[in-house]
Amino acid sequence: MFPNELDRLLIEHLADLDDGARRLELLQDRVADAIDHVVADWADDKNWLQGDETWRDSWDASVAQPNWRNEDGSWLAWFQLDFGVGDDGEWSEEKDYFWMTRLCREGRGQMGFRFAQGEFGKTQWKKYLQKNADRFAGTRFILDDEPSLFLPVKVERDVLAKCAEEDDFSEALKPIVEALDHIQQLAPRFDEMRQEMLEQQAS
């Protein structure tokens, strides 16, 4: 189909497209609420810290180990649900329109958990990651161009669709729980990295 023919079809179905986009925005809110509940329940169950922000309100669902909190209450390091590198979640000609498209990897982007920290300068941290990236080989974490360690997460489209029909997203969001469990298992490696960086600063 030529672009002009597609444009004609889009215009001819404006009402349906408008209604579909509206319904998908509302559906995203429901999925976002479910994500926030899943992350909160996991953090409570594992005695991890949970961030004050939510995915629904600010595209921010974060967790951290209890010992990653400073004396003033600020976090030294954390894992946050995020978009792939170079993607701020906003639409552009090169990016997906809906974040749920990224979550299911049905378009151009992706989502996952990114390790973030506020203890060390960006240049210092970048050099350290590039030098030690091989320590995370085989862990499913990837060193992206941020640079940061990023754990991709994919929710299956067909499972999400079935859960939407049943109005229960727990089954579809199991990959998020599995990712968080994986993060907890690997947390000691991140502790080692932070300790090495602190020792380098002190030397």
Backbone as a ProteinNet text record, in pm:
[ID]
protein_1_A
[PRIMARY]
MFPNELDRLLIEHLADLDDGARRLELLQDRVADAIDHVVADWADDKNWLQGDETWRDSWDASVAQPNWRNEDGSWLAWFQLDFGVGDDGEWSEEKDYFWMTRLCREGRGQMGFRFAQGEFGKTQWKKYLQKNADRFAGTRFILDDEPSLFLPVKVERDVLAKCAEEDDFSEALKPIVEALDHIQQLAPRFDEMRQEMLEQQAS
[TERTIARY]
84.4	0	87.9	54.8	131.1	94.8	188.9	161.5	35	9.7	-109.3	-237.4	-234.7	-351.4	-374.2	-264.9	-275.9	-330.1	-283.3	-333.6	-484	-530.2	-672.7	-752.3	-701.3	-770.2	-773.8	-664.8	-662	-768.3	-779.7	-879.6	-1020.5	-1041.4	-1173.6	-1215.6	-1119	-1149.3	-1108.3	-1113.9	-1072.2	-1147.4	-1277.3	-1357.2	-1312.2	-1292.3	-1248.9	-1108.9	-1020	-882.7	-880.2	-960.6	-966.1	-1018	-1124.7	-1180.6	-1082	-1011.7	-914.1	-799.3	-750	-640.4	-684.4	-807.7	-859.1	-868.9	-922.2	-936.5	-800.1	-701.9	-568.9	-501.3	-525.4	-471.4	-528.9	-659.2	-722.3	-672	-649.9	-597.3	-456	-375.2	-240.1	-244.3	-342.9	-355.2	-381.5	-464.7	-493.8	-369.6	-296.4	-174.2	-70.8	-61.9	32.1	-1.3	-128.6	-169.5	-127.1	-145.2	-108	42.5	119.7	266	305.1	245.2	277.7	245	133.3	96.5	195.4	235.6	329.6	462.9	513.7	641.3	630.6	520.4	501.6	491	414.1	399.4	532.8	609.3	739.3	832.4	837.3	924.8	886.4	756.7	710.8	749.5	732.3	760.2	909.2	995	1139.8	1208.2	1128.7	1183.1	1282.4	1253.6	1331.3	1260.7	1335.7	1278.2	1201.3	1094.8	1019.3	1016.3	1033.4	1034.3	899.2	899.7	775.7	693.8	760.3	690.4	627.8	536.9	470.2	486.8	470.4	479.6	363.4	247.4	131.8	149.7	200	207.5	331.9	442.8	567.5	665	615.4	703.1	825.3	798.9	908.3	862.4	908.8	883.9	1019.6	1062.2	1199.2	1201.6	1306.8	1330.7	1479.4	1509.6	1649.2	1664.8	1785.7	1814.7	1810.6	1772.1	1765.1	1897.6	2009.4	2139.2	2187.4	2104.7	2139.8	2076.3	2040.3	1979.5	2077.2	2091.7	2180.2	2117.5	2196.8	2146.5	2034.4	2038	1933.1	1809.7	1808.8	1694.3	1704.9	1800.3	1817	1877.2	1854.2	1903.3	2040.2	2129.4	2262	2261.9	2177.1	2167.4	2029	1984.2	1850.2	1833.7	1725.3	1684.8	1552	1543	1420.3	1369.1	1238.9	1176.7	1191.6	1238	1273.8	1259.2	1270.1	1272.4	1416.2	1430.4	1562.3	1644.3	1772.8	1864.5	1822.9	1831.3	1796	1646.5	1566.1	1420.2	1366.3	1304	1247.9	1099.9	1046.1	906	810.9	859.5	776	774	664.1	651.1	733.9	791.6	854.1	845.3	886.3	874.9	954	1060.8	1145.6	1107.7	1008.9	977.1	833.1	805.8	669.7	581.2	453.8	360.8	319.6	289.4	243.2	355.3	366.7	470.7	440.1	312.3	278.6	333.2	349.2	412.3	556	623.3	760.4	762.3	665.7	660.6	647.4	572	551.5	650.9	735.6	832.4	765.6	656.5	583.2	617.6	709.7	747.6	897.6	943.2	1086.1	1160.4	1087.3	1152.8	1136.8	1188.1	1177.5	1174.3	1148.5	1151	1230.1	1269.3	1343.4	1383	1462.7	1510.7	1655	1677.6	1809.7	1869.2	1997.1	2066.2	2113.3	2076.5	2114.7	2182.1	2266.6	2336.5	2365.4	2378.5	2404.8	2528.8	2613.7	2733.2	2853.2	2863.8	2985.6	2956.2	3056.3	3041.7	3017.2	2951.4	2913.4	3034.7	3139.1	3257.6	3328.5	3343.9	3408.3	3329.5	3198.2	3113	3117.5	3116.9	3122.2	3249.7	3363.6	3490.5	3489.1	3434.1	3430.2	3343.8	3225.8	3137.4	3200.7	3261.6	3322.9	3435.9	3505.9	3617.8	3570.5	3453.7	3408.9	3280.5	3243.5	3118.2	3116	3232.4	3236.7	3195	3194.8	3152.4	3003.7	2931.1	2787.2	2751.2	2852.5	2826.9	2743	2639.6	2554.4	2450.4	2437.1	2340.4	2211.6	2205.5	2093.1	2098.3	2184.6	2207.1	2296.1	2265.6	2347.4	2402.8	2523.7	2581.3	2539.3	2450.3	2401	2480.7	2435.3	2510	2485.3	2410.4	2380.8	2508.2	2610.1	2612.6	2552.2	2486.5	2430.6	2405.1	2380	2344.9	2193.5	2144	2001	1953.8	1845.6	1787.4	1655.9	1655.4	1532.5	1421	1298	1179.5	1078.4	1021.1	919	794.1	680.3	549.6	488.4	442.2	386.4	252.7	243.3	123.9	-2.7	0.6	-120.4	-164.4	-68.4	-103	-162.9	-105.6	-158.9	-300.8	-325.7	-459.7	-561.1	-523.7	-614.6	-640.4	-536.2	-551.7	-639.6	-630	-715.2	-861.8	-888	-1024.7	-1076.4	-986.5	-1025.2	-1013.4	-959.4	-940.6	-852.8	-748.4	-651	-516.6	-422.3	-296.3	-182.4	-212.7	-106.5	-27.6	-94.6	-26	63.2	13.3	90.6	214.3	207.3	318.1	418.2	405.5	503	646.7	671.5	810.1	870.4	788	839.5	881.4	798.5	833.5	960	967.5	1085.6	1210.8	1196.5	1311.3	1356.2	1260.8	1294.6	1361.1	1312.1	1376.1	1520.4	1538.9	1672.3	1764	1710	1785.8	1829.6	1738.7	1772.7	1886.6	1884.2	1989.6	2125.6	2125	2249.9	2291.3	2209.3	2238.7	2377.7	2428.9	2564.2	2670.6	2653	2750.6	2751.6	2633.5	2625.6	2684.6	2668.6	2732.9	2885	2936	3079.8	3129.4	3054.3	3093.3	3098.6	2994.8	2990.6	3107.9	3138.4	3248.2	3381.3	3401.5	3524.7	3538.6	3430.6	3435.1	3466.7	3408.3	3438.8	3584.9	3639.1	3781.7	3870.3	3831.6	3909.7	3907.6	3792.7	3784.3	3871.4	3879.1	3954.8	4105.8	4146.4	4291	4357.2
-119.5	0	124.5	219.6	343.4	435.7	523.4	613.2	696.1	746.4	828.5	748.6	619.8	534.5	510.1	491.2	472.5	598.3	714.3	840.3	852.4	813.7	821.1	731.1	608.6	515.7	568.3	628.9	685	792.3	878.4	986	928.9	826.3	766	698	661.3	591.7	675	806.2	894.5	866.2	846.9	825.6	699.5	590.3	464.7	478	544.9	562	647.4	751.1	839	764.4	685.8	608.7	501.8	438.8	336.8	393.7	511.3	574.9	613.6	662.1	699.9	577.2	468.9	347.1	291.4	302.5	250.8	335.6	465.1	550.7	508.5	482	438	300.2	213.6	81.1	90.5	182.1	202.5	242.6	324.8	364	242	152.1	30.1	-57.8	-72.4	-152.6	-85.5	47.3	120.4	100.1	105.8	80	-59.9	-156	-293.8	-306.9	-238.4	-239.8	-182.5	-71	-9	-102.4	-173.8	-268.8	-384.9	-434	-546	-506.4	-389.5	-343	-319.4	-257.7	-231.1	-360.8	-455.9	-583.9	-657.3	-651.3	-719	-654.8	-521.7	-451.5	-482.3	-484.5	-516.7	-659.3	-751	-892.1	-917.3	-843	-864	-767.1	-679.5	-578.6	-485.6	-451.7	-353	-218	-113.7	19.7	38.6	117.3	151.6	302.9	350.1	493.6	557.4	689.2	763.6	782.4	781.1	803.5	673.5	686.6	570.1	570.9	453.2	445.1	521	511.9	579.8	731.3	786.4	932.3	992.2	919.6	983.3	888.8	771.9	674.8	646	621.2	595.3	493.5	370.5	265.9	211.5	243.6	214.5	134.9	52.9	-21.4	-13.9	-34.8	-31.2	-116.8	-167.4	-240.4	-142.5	-189.2	-99.6	-31.3	-99	-39.3	58.2	83	180	315.9	340.4	468.3	547.6	674.1	763.3	803.6	867.4	910.2	1012.7	1091.8	1192.4	1135.7	1005.5	941.7	928.7	997.4	987.2	851.9	810.5	681	695.3	602.1	599.2	525.3	424.3	344.3	281.1	245.2	189	126.3	51.2	-3.7	60.3	110.7	177.7	121.6	102.5	64.9	182.5	153.8	263.1	217.6	314.5	285.8	257	200.4	171.2	297.5	280.2	392.8	484.8	615.4	713.9	737.1	675.9	686.1	748.5	864.3	931.6	900.8	811.4	774.6	861	974.6	1064.6	1018.1	1050.9	1007.5	1095.8	1032.7	1104.2	1012.8	1062.2	984.1	854.3	853	734.3	645.9	686.2	613.8	565.3	467.1	417.1	524.9	520.3	619.1	583.3	455.9	412.4	340.1	364.7	294.4	145.2	108.7	-32.1	-107.6	-38.2	-98.4	-136.5	-51.6	-80.5	-198	-197.8	-303.2	-441	-449	-575.9	-595.1	-497.5	-500.4	-530.9	-457.8	-473.7	-364.2	-277.8	-169.8	-153.8	-31.6	-1.6	2.4	24.7	43.5	-74.8	-57.9	-161.6	-97.3	-180.9	-136.3	-237.1	-195.3	-283.1	-210	-275.1	-214.7	-168.4	-43.5	17.1	40.8	5.5	35.6	180.4	255.7	396.8	421.7	521.9	553.4	703.1	753.8	895.3	923.1	823	837	890.3	854.6	880.9	964.1	1040.7	1124.9	1043.4	1104.9	1033.4	982.1	1064.4	1023.3	908.2	920	815.3	684.5	694.3	576.6	512.4	595.2	545.1	464	515.6	444.9	312	314.4	192.2	85.9	125.3	30.2	-28.9	56.1	7.4	-90.3	-68.5	-155.4	-287.4	-286.8	-405	-467	-431.6	-481.7	-633.5	-693.9	-839.4	-914.7	-846.9	-911.5	-943.5	-884.4	-909.4	-992.6	-1053.1	-1143	-1261.6	-1294	-1406.5	-1378.2	-1251.1	-1216.7	-1157.6	-1139.2	-1074.5	-922.8	-869.1	-724.5	-688.8	-577.3	-530	-392.5	-365.9	-232.8	-151.4	-55.8	22.6	151.3	237.3	358.6	472.2	445.6	551.8	618.1	547.4	401.6	359.3	245.6	190.3	41.8	-27.2	-168.8	-179.4	-243	-243.1	-386.8	-421	-554.8	-546.8	-588.7	-580.4	-668.2	-618.5	-691.9	-690.1	-805.2	-812.9	-879.5	-811.3	-867.4	-919	-1041.9	-1101.5	-1036.7	-993.9	-922.6	-1004.9	-1131.3	-1213.5	-1241.3	-1258.1	-1279.3	-1152	-1037.4	-909.8	-887.9	-923.7	-908.3	-994.1	-1117.9	-1207.2	-1154.2	-1101.9	-1046.4	-921.4	-842.7	-724.2	-764.9	-870.9	-921	-970.1	-1030.4	-1084.7	-981.8	-864	-754.8	-797.2	-871.6	-914.2	-929.2	-838	-834.1	-910	-980.5	-1044.7	-1145.3	-1223.1	-1323	-1255.8	-1151.9	-1083.2	-1015.9	-969.3	-893.6	-981.1	-1111.8	-1200.6	-1171.9	-1132.3	-1099.4	-987.2	-895.7	-788.3	-845.6	-933.8	-998	-1081.7	-1156.7	-1239.3	-1154.1	-1038.5	-947.6	-895.6	-861.2	-812.2	-922.4	-1044.4	-1156	-1174.8	-1161.8	-1174.2	-1064.2	-943.6	-830.6	-858.2	-910.3	-938.8	-1040	-1140	-1241.1	-1181.3	-1081.7	-1021.4	-899	-859.7	-738.4	-739.2	-855.1	-853.5	-806.2	-832.8	-785.6	-633	-575.2	-429.9	-370	-439.9	-396.6	-398	-501.5	-511	-395.4	-361.3	-249.8	-119.7	-94	28.8	33.9	-78.7	-82.2	-55.7	-114.9	-91.4	55.7	116.8	258.8	344.4	311.5	385.5	372.3	253.6	231.7	308.6	315	391.5	540	588.8	728.6	759.1	664.8	686.7	676.5	605.7	582.9	703.5
0	0	0	-87.3	-95.5	20.9	62.2	175.3	157.5	37.2	15.8	35.7	-3	17.4	166	239.8	384.4	450.5	406.5	461.1	438.2	318.7	288.6	382.1	405.4	494.3	637.8	680.2	815.5	832	733.4	740.5	737.9	655.5	646.1	776.2	859.7	985.4	1107.2	1094.5	1203.4	1333.2	1325.1	1446.9	1519.6	1442.5	1504.4	1563.6	1490.8	1539.3	1665.2	1667.1	1783.9	1905.4	1882.9	1993.5	2040	1945.4	1981.6	2062.3	2021.8	2094.8	2235.1	2247	2379.3	2469.1	2415	2494.3	2534.4	2444.8	2477.5	2584.9	2584.1	2690.4	2825.7	2828.8	2953.2	2994.4	2896.1	2924.7	2981.4	2927.9	2980.9	3126.8	3164.3	3305.4	3392.6	3344.5	3421.4	3433.7	3324.7	3329.5	3419.8	3412.3	3497.8	3645.2	3679.3	3817.9	3860.9	3770.4	3802.1	3820.9	3737.8	3753.6	3888.9	3925.3	4054.2	4170.1	4160.6	4266.8	4272.1	4156.3	4151.5	4214.4	4178.8	4232.7	4383.3	4426.6	4569.8	4649.4	4597.9	4668.3	4675.7	4566.6	4567.4	4669.9	4670.6	4764.9	4909.5	4937.6	5073.3	5111.2	5017.9	5045.5	5069	4997	5005.8	5102.3	5165.4	5256.8	5186.3	5062.9	4988.3	4995.9	4965.3	4960.9	4830.2	4836.8	4716.7	4701.3	4579.6	4554.4	4578	4594.5	4618.3	4491.5	4375.9	4249.4	4199	4104.1	4046.3	3894.5	3836.8	3691.7	3626.7	3685.7	3625.5	3624.2	3733.8	3744.1	3680.1	3683.8	3639.2	3569.9	3525.7	3459.6	3547.1	3674.4	3768.1	3871.3	3856.1	3955.3	3996.2	4118.8	4161.4	4291.2	4303.2	4427	4460.5	4588.5	4632.9	4757.7	4776.4	4899.2	5017.9	5135.3	5252.1	5283.2	5258.5	5290.7	5182.8	5081.9	4978.5	5006.4	5130.5	5167.9	5253.1	5221.7	5295	5428.2	5512.9	5643.5	5630.4	5523.5	5503.8	5434.3	5409.5	5346.2	5195.5	5135.9	4990.6	4954.2	4831.2	4785.9	4721.1	4753.9	4694.3	4561	4551.6	4429.5	4425.5	4305.6	4292.5	4153.8	4138.9	4009.7	3972.1	3851.3	3810.7	3678.2	3672.1	3546	3451.1	3330	3241.1	3096.1	3006.9	2864.4	2820.7	2702	2649.8	2630.9	2610.7	2599.2	2484.3	2509.6	2408.8	2391.9	2477.7	2467.7	2595.6	2582	2699.5	2719.3	2635.4	2648.8	2570.2	2521.9	2442.7	2297.2	2229.5	2091.6	1999.4	1898.6	1787.4	1666.3	1553.7	1429.8	1438	1518.9	1529.6	1647.9	1729	1851.8	1851.8	1936.2	1952.5	2014.8	1982.8	2036.6	2179.5	2204.1	2336.3	2411.1	2541.9	2616.9	2628.2	2615.8	2621.9	2499.5	2389.9	2271.8	2304.7	2380.9	2424.3	2521.6	2614.8	2717.1	2652.2	2545.1	2474.5	2359.9	2338.8	2228.6	2094.5	2072.3	1948	1847.5	1883.1	1793.4	1786.4	1811.2	1797.9	1931	2039.4	2168.6	2261.8	2381.3	2482.8	2620.9	2721.1	2859.9	2941.6	3060.5	3148.7	3275.2	3357.2	3481.1	3462.7	3497.4	3484.6	3623.4	3639.1	3764	3759.7	3861.7	3870.7	4004.1	4009.2	4133.6	4139.1	4262.4	4280	4361.9	4378.5	4461.3	4384.6	4256.6	4181.6	4056.5	4015.7	3898.7	3772.8	3676.2	3554.6	3477.4	3465.3	3389.9	3460.2	3591.3	3670.1	3660.8	3671.5	3666	3527.3	3425.3	3287.6	3264.4	3307.1	3289.5	3364.9	3484.7	3564.6	3496.4	3448	3382.8	3257.6	3178.2	3054.8	3082.8	3191.9	3228.1	3287.4	3351.6	3425.7	3370.7	3250	3193.1	3182.2	3161.3	3143.2	3269.9	3382.8	3507.6	3506.4	3413.3	3404.6	3282.1	3221.5	3109.2	3156.6	3080.6	3115.3	3221	3262.6	3367.1	3310.5	3179.4	3109	3119.9	3207	3206.9	3088.2	3024.4	2913.8	2948.8	2900.6	2916.9	2795	2814.6	2701.5	2686.3	2598.2	2565.7	2663.7	2772.4	2869	2925.6	2976.1	2989.8	3122.6	3120.1	3243.2	3221.2	3329.3	3322.8	3317.3	3212.4	3180.6	3163.9	3233.2	3225.8	3148	3021.3	2941	2998.4	2986.1	3030.2	2915.9	2889	2783.7	2837.7	2822.4	2855.1	2725.1	2726.4	2605.2	2569.8	2445.6	2399.7	2416.9	2375.5	2380.1	2522.6	2612.7	2753.2	2812	2776.6	2824.4	2773.7	2648.7	2591.4	2666.5	2695.8	2769.4	2910.2	2972.9	3107.6	3107.3	3000.8	2991.2	2983.3	2909.3	2897.7	3032	3110.6	3241.5	3353.1	3319.6	3416.2	3533.6	3502.3	3602.3	3531.5	3559.7	3486.1	3554.5	3660.6	3738.3	3654.6	3573.4	3492.4	3388.1	3324	3219.5	3275.2	3400	3458.1	3534.1	3520.7	3584.4	3540.9	3414.2	3376.4	3460.5	3510.3	3595.5	3730.9	3786	3913.1	3896.7	3786.5	3761.2	3746.6	3683.3	3668.8	3805	3890.4	4024.1	4107.2	4095	4165.3	4116.3	3986.1	3927.4	3979	3988.7	4041.6	4185.2	4265.8	4405.5	4414.4	4328.7	4330	4294	4206.4	4160.5	4241.5	4337	4414.8	4477.6	4526.7	4583.8	4484.8	4356.4	4258.1	4250.1	4261.8	4258.9	4386.8	4498.7	4622.9	4607.5	4542	4518.9	4433.4	4331.6	4245.2	4324	4402.5	4480.4	4577.6	4641.6	4737.8	4668.1	4550.6	4476.1	4438.2	4398.3	4361.8	4484.2	4597.6	4720.4	4759.2	4742.1	4773.5	4677.5	4551.6	4454	4487.6	4532.4	4571.4	4691.2	4785.4	4908.6	4887.4	4782.2	4760.8	4693.5
[MASK]
+++++++++++++++++++++++++++++++++++++++++++++++++++++++++++++++++++++++++++++++++++++++++++++++++++++++++++++++++++++++++++++++++++++++++++++++++++++++++++++++++++++++++++++++++++++++++++++++++++++++++++

